[in-house]
Amino acid sequence: MNIDYLVEMANDIGNYFTSEPQREEAINGILNHIQRFWEDRMQKQIVDYLDEGGEELSPMVKEAVSRLKNSLVEAK
């Protein structure tokens, strides 16, 4: 999948959760959404993008993708 589209989708998810008053809840919401609705290959692509710097990801999305990366490593 096109990484620009994945970044846009991830940031859109992040924008949805910005209304959450608790930052931690917002990050967990982003993470849970990506884990539930994104295919494994999409998750891997966004993690790889973060590993390359993740310049276009919003700060909360970066944190959520970082946690996603940790959960993928733990699952192995």
CORURQUI-V228597 format. One line per field, one symbol per residue. phi: phi as a letter, one per 40 degrees, with the letter a starting at -180 (. if undefined). Layout:
# CORURQUI-V228597
phi->???
This chain:
# CORURQUI-V228597
phi->.ccccccccccccdcdccccccdcccccccdcccccbccdcccccccccccchfdcccdccdccccccdccccccc
